[in-house]
Amino acid sequence: MRLLRPLEASVVPRDFVLARVRGRRRGLPGRRESEPWVAVLAETRWLYRRLDPGWRRELGPLLSLLEIRQLGNALRRRRGGDAAGCAAALAGTLLAVELVTPLAGEMTEAQLVAALAEHCGLGFVAGLREFEAHLTDRVLTAAAAAARNPAVQLVIAGLIDGRNLLTVQKQLRWDGPEPSLLPGGEVPARRLAALWRQGEVTAVAALAQRRFGLAATGAAWAQQVPAALGQRLRRLGPDPLEFSLLLESLCRYLVSAPAGAETGMAEATP
C-alpha cells in the first residue's frame, strides 16, 4: 500500500528546516488552532518536501494521516456535486497519483470507494466514512509496528490511545456495540475493552485524564493533546537533532485540524 507519492531527495540542510519550524512556532505562539487549515496543510507539506530521506521515513505516517483526512474531505465535496471544491481540496496533495486520479472520473461514489479501498488493500468497506476510518487505522497500526525512534513511538502511541479512548467513550455514551480497538498504545486495548463491557464511564474518563490531562472529547482534545505529547517528548532527554520539534509541530497540525471536515483524529466506526 503506497499512500504518498515518491519525492526527489531533499538537499535542504536539517538546520534550515528546524529554523523554519522554530520561526513558525514563535510567530504563532499557542494559536495554531486559529490558523486557517489550508495554511496549516501547506506548511506541513512544505516541511515534508524538505526533510531528508531518514526523517521522511520516520514522519511519513503522520503526514499520511493528514492527507487521508484531506482525501476524505475531497470525497465529501465530490459527493455533494462540488467538483471545484473536490479539486481544491487536493491541490498540492502528496498522495499517490493512483489515489487522486479516480476522483476526476465518472465513477459512482460506491465504485470510487471500492476502487480506493482495493488500492489500499482494505477489502470491502461500506462507505466513505468507513473507508476513511479503516485507512486511518491501517496507517496507525503499521506505524506503531514499524516505528524505531522513541519520540515517534511516543507520538504514535498517543494518537492510538486518543483514538481508542474516544471510541470507547462514544460507544458507552450511545450504548453502541463493542468497540474495535487498536494495539500499540500505552493504555492496553484489552483494559479499555474490559471497561466497556463493565460500563465504566467514570473509569474511562479517569484514564483519559491521566493520559492527557483532559476528558479526551470535544474541542479540548485539539487544544490539550499536542501539549501533553509535547511535554512527554521534552522529558525524553537531550535531543541534539531536535527531532522532537518536528514531531510536536506535526502532531499539533494533525490533532488541531477542524473536526468533521478536514478533521482531526476520529473515533472508529462501529
C-alpha positions as CSV (number, residue, x, y, z in Angstrom):
1,M,0.0,0.0,0.0
2,R,1.6,3.3,-1.1
3,L,-0.2,6.4,0.1
4,L,2.4,9.1,-0.6
5,R,3.9,9.8,-3.9
6,P,7.7,9.5,-4.3
7,L,9.6,12.7,-4.0
8,E,13.1,13.7,-5.1
9,A,15.6,13.6,-2.3
10,S,15.9,16.9,-0.4
11,V,19.1,18.8,-0.3
12,V,17.9,21.3,2.3
13,P,20.1,21.1,5.5
14,R,18.3,20.0,8.6
15,D,19.3,23.2,10.4
16,F,17.3,25.2,7.9
17,V,14.2,23.1,8.3
18,L,14.4,23.3,12.1
19,A,14.9,27.1,11.9
20,R,11.7,27.3,9.8
21,V,9.8,25.3,12.4
22,R,11.1,27.4,15.3
23,G,10.2,30.6,13.4
24,R,6.6,29.4,12.8
25,R,6.2,28.5,16.5
26,R,7.4,31.9,17.6
27,G,5.2,33.6,15.1
28,L,2.0,31.9,16.3
29,P,2.6,31.0,20.0
30,G,-0.3,29.0,21.3
31,R,-2.5,29.9,18.4
32,R,-2.2,27.0,16.0
33,E,-5.9,26.2,16.4
34,S,-6.9,29.6,14.9
35,E,-4.6,29.3,11.8
36,P,-6.5,28.6,8.6
37,W,-6.4,24.9,7.9
38,V,-5.3,25.3,4.3
39,A,-2.3,27.3,5.5
40,V,-1.5,24.6,8.1
41,L,-1.7,21.9,5.5
42,A,0.5,23.9,3.1
43,E,3.1,24.4,5.8
44,T,3.2,20.7,6.7
45,R,3.6,19.7,3.0
46,W,6.4,22.3,2.7
47,L,8.1,20.8,5.6
48,Y,7.8,17.2,4.4
49,R,9.2,18.0,1.0
50,R,12.4,19.4,2.6
51,L,13.0,16.5,5.0
52,D,15.9,14.2,4.2
53,P,15.0,10.5,3.5
54,G,15.6,9.4,7.1
55,W,13.2,11.9,8.6
56,R,10.7,11.3,5.8
57,R,10.6,7.6,6.7
58,E,10.0,8.4,10.4
59,L,7.4,11.2,9.8
60,G,5.7,9.8,6.8
61,P,2.9,8.1,8.8
62,L,1.9,11.4,10.4
63,L,1.8,13.2,7.0
64,S,-0.2,10.2,5.6
65,L,-2.8,10.8,8.4
66,L,-3.2,14.4,7.4
67,E,-3.5,13.5,3.7
68,I,-6.1,10.8,4.4
69,R,-8.3,13.4,6.1
70,Q,-7.9,15.7,3.1
71,L,-8.8,12.9,0.8
72,G,-12.0,12.3,2.8
73,N,-12.8,16.0,2.6
74,A,-12.4,15.8,-1.2
75,L,-14.6,12.8,-1.4
76,R,-17.3,14.5,0.6
77,R,-17.2,17.5,-1.7
78,R,-17.4,15.3,-4.7
79,R,-20.5,13.6,-3.3
80,G,-22.1,17.0,-2.8
81,G,-21.5,17.8,-6.5
82,D,-18.8,20.3,-5.8
83,A,-16.2,19.3,-8.4
84,A,-14.3,22.5,-8.0
85,G,-14.2,22.1,-4.2
86,C,-13.0,18.5,-4.6
87,A,-10.1,19.6,-6.9
88,A,-9.3,22.4,-4.5
89,A,-9.1,20.0,-1.5
90,L,-6.5,18.0,-3.3
91,A,-4.4,20.9,-4.6
92,G,-0.8,20.4,-3.7
93,T,-1.5,16.9,-2.2
94,L,1.3,14.5,-1.6
95,L,-1.0,11.5,-2.0
96,A,-0.1,8.9,-4.6
97,V,-1.4,9.6,-8.1
98,E,-3.4,6.3,-8.0
99,L,-5.5,7.7,-5.1
100,V,-6.1,11.2,-6.6
101,T,-6.8,10.5,-10.3
102,P,-10.0,8.4,-9.9
103,L,-11.8,11.4,-8.2
104,A,-11.8,13.2,-11.5
105,G,-13.6,10.3,-13.3
106,E,-17.2,9.4,-13.7
107,M,-17.4,6.6,-11.1
108,T,-20.3,6.5,-8.7
109,E,-19.4,7.0,-5.0
110,A,-19.7,3.3,-4.3
111,Q,-17.4,2.4,-7.3
112,L,-14.9,5.1,-6.2
113,V,-14.7,4.0,-2.6
114,A,-14.4,0.4,-3.8
115,A,-11.5,1.3,-6.1
116,L,-9.7,3.3,-3.5
117,A,-10.2,0.6,-0.9
118,E,-8.8,-2.0,-3.3
119,H,-5.7,0.1,-4.0
120,C,-5.1,0.5,-0.2
121,G,-5.6,-3.2,0.4
122,L,-8.7,-2.7,2.7
123,G,-11.1,-5.1,1.0
124,F,-14.8,-4.3,1.2
125,V,-15.8,-1.1,3.0
126,A,-19.4,0.1,3.3
127,G,-19.0,3.7,2.5
128,L,-16.9,6.9,2.7
129,R,-16.8,7.2,6.5
130,E,-15.8,3.6,6.9
131,F,-13.1,3.9,4.2
132,E,-11.5,6.9,5.9
133,A,-11.6,5.3,9.4
134,H,-10.3,1.9,8.2
135,L,-7.4,3.5,6.2
136,T,-6.5,5.7,9.2
137,D,-6.5,2.6,11.5
138,R,-4.3,0.7,9.0
139,V,-1.7,3.6,8.9
140,L,-1.7,3.9,12.7
141,T,-1.3,0.2,13.2
142,A,1.5,-0.1,10.6
143,A,3.3,3.0,12.1
144,A,3.2,1.5,15.6
145,A,4.7,-1.7,14.4
146,A,7.4,0.0,12.3
147,A,8.5,3.0,14.4
148,R,12.0,2.7,15.8
149,N,12.6,6.3,17.0
150,P,11.5,6.6,20.7
151,A,10.0,10.0,20.0
152,V,8.0,8.7,17.1
153,Q,6.8,5.7,19.1
154,L,5.6,8.1,21.8
155,V,3.5,10.2,19.4
156,I,2.0,7.2,17.6
157,A,1.1,5.6,20.9
158,G,-0.5,8.8,22.0
159,L,-2.6,9.1,18.8
160,I,-3.7,5.4,19.2
161,D,-4.6,6.0,22.8
162,G,-6.6,9.1,21.9
163,R,-8.4,7.2,19.1
164,N,-9.2,4.3,21.4
165,L,-10.4,6.5,24.3
166,L,-12.6,8.5,22.0
167,T,-14.1,5.3,20.6
168,V,-14.8,3.7,23.9
169,Q,-16.4,6.9,25.3
170,K,-18.6,7.2,22.2
171,Q,-19.8,3.6,22.5
172,L,-20.5,3.9,26.2
173,R,-22.3,7.2,25.7
174,W,-24.5,5.9,22.9
175,D,-24.8,2.3,24.2
176,G,-23.1,1.1,21.0
177,P,-21.6,-2.3,20.1
178,E,-18.3,-3.5,21.3
179,P,-15.6,-1.0,20.0
180,S,-12.9,-2.0,17.7
181,L,-9.6,-1.0,19.4
182,L,-6.1,-0.7,18.0
183,P,-3.0,-2.2,19.6
184,G,0.1,-0.1,20.0
185,G,-1.0,2.4,22.6
186,E,0.2,2.8,26.2
187,V,-3.2,2.0,27.5
188,P,-3.8,-1.7,26.8
189,A,-6.7,-2.2,24.4
190,R,-7.8,-5.2,26.5
191,R,-8.2,-2.9,29.5
192,L,-10.3,-0.5,27.6
193,A,-12.4,-3.4,26.2
194,A,-13.0,-4.6,29.8
195,L,-14.1,-1.2,30.9
196,W,-16.5,-1.0,28.0
197,R,-18.0,-4.4,29.0
198,Q,-18.4,-3.2,32.6
199,G,-19.9,0.1,31.5
200,E,-17.2,2.1,33.4
201,V,-17.8,5.6,32.0
202,T,-16.1,7.2,35.0
203,A,-13.1,4.9,34.8
204,V,-12.6,5.6,31.1
205,A,-12.8,9.4,31.8
206,A,-10.2,9.0,34.6
207,L,-7.9,7.2,32.2
208,A,-8.2,10.0,29.7
209,Q,-7.4,12.5,32.4
210,R,-4.3,10.6,33.5
211,R,-3.1,10.1,29.9
212,F,-3.7,13.5,28.5
213,G,-4.9,15.8,31.3
214,L,-8.4,16.1,29.8
215,A,-11.7,14.3,29.2
216,A,-10.4,13.5,25.6
217,T,-13.5,14.8,23.9
218,G,-14.7,17.9,22.0
219,A,-12.6,21.0,21.4
220,A,-10.4,20.3,24.4
221,W,-8.8,17.4,22.6
222,A,-7.4,19.6,19.9
223,Q,-6.0,22.0,22.4
224,Q,-4.6,19.7,25.0
225,V,-3.3,16.6,23.4
226,P,-0.5,18.2,21.4
227,A,0.6,20.0,24.6
228,A,0.5,16.8,26.6
229,L,2.5,14.9,24.0
230,G,5.0,17.8,23.7
231,Q,5.7,17.6,27.4
232,R,6.3,13.9,27.1
233,L,8.7,14.5,24.2
234,R,10.7,17.0,26.2
235,R,11.0,14.6,29.0
236,L,12.7,12.1,26.8
237,G,16.0,13.8,27.4
238,P,18.6,15.7,25.3
239,D,17.6,15.9,21.6
240,P,20.6,17.2,19.7
241,L,18.9,16.8,16.3
242,E,15.7,18.5,17.7
243,F,13.7,15.7,16.1
244,S,11.0,16.2,18.7
245,L,10.5,19.7,17.5
246,L,9.3,18.4,14.1
247,L,7.2,15.7,15.8
248,E,5.4,18.2,18.1
249,S,4.6,20.5,15.3
250,L,3.2,17.7,13.1
251,C,1.2,16.4,16.0
252,R,-0.2,19.8,16.6
253,Y,-1.2,20.1,13.0
254,L,-2.8,16.7,12.9
255,V,-4.8,16.9,16.1
256,S,-6.0,20.5,15.7
257,A,-7.5,20.0,12.2
258,P,-11.1,21.2,12.1
259,A,-13.5,18.5,13.3
260,G,-15.7,16.8,10.8
261,A,-14.3,18.3,7.5
262,E,-10.6,18.4,7.2
263,T,-10.8,16.9,10.7
264,G,-8.5,15.7,13.4
265,M,-8.4,12.3,15.0
266,A,-11.7,10.4,14.6
267,E,-13.3,7.6,16.5
268,A,-13.6,4.2,14.9
269,T,-16.8,3.4,13.1
270,P,-18.9,0.7,14.9
